[in-house]
Amino acid sequence: MSNMIPSGNYHIRNVKYSNRYISLSGNQFIGHDTPNTFYVDVKDVVPHLATLKEDASGLYLTLDVDDHKVIGKKKPETLQLSSSDGKRFEIMIQGVNQVAYLQNDDNGSHVCFHR
């Protein structure tokens, strides 16, 4: 892995559906045409470890292994950001090949993850 982004504020745009951004609805992350701002706090540059905190709510982006949904929690989860070009990143559980994805291009579609 290479090309890790620096800590800072970002909008997270879906790579497959480029008109969808990650937004928070209640405690679930969804695809939406209006982006939310996330603070990406890089914990370790070499393995691309970071926490992602939604700015307005203060909730962290976390992966619920039981429901396979991406949800907001008060407690941070260190995630792994994988990239080959330093511009497009996959959000993954640290050390596990489970990638977050948007179910479809519908506004309000849930962000899920799978192996």
Secondary structure, DSSP 8 states (H G I E B T S, - for coil): ------SEEEE-B-SSSTT-EEEEETTEEEEESS--EEEEEEEETTTTEEEEEETTT--EEEEETTTTEEEEESS---EEEE-SSSSS-EEEETTS--EEEES-SSTT-BEEEE-
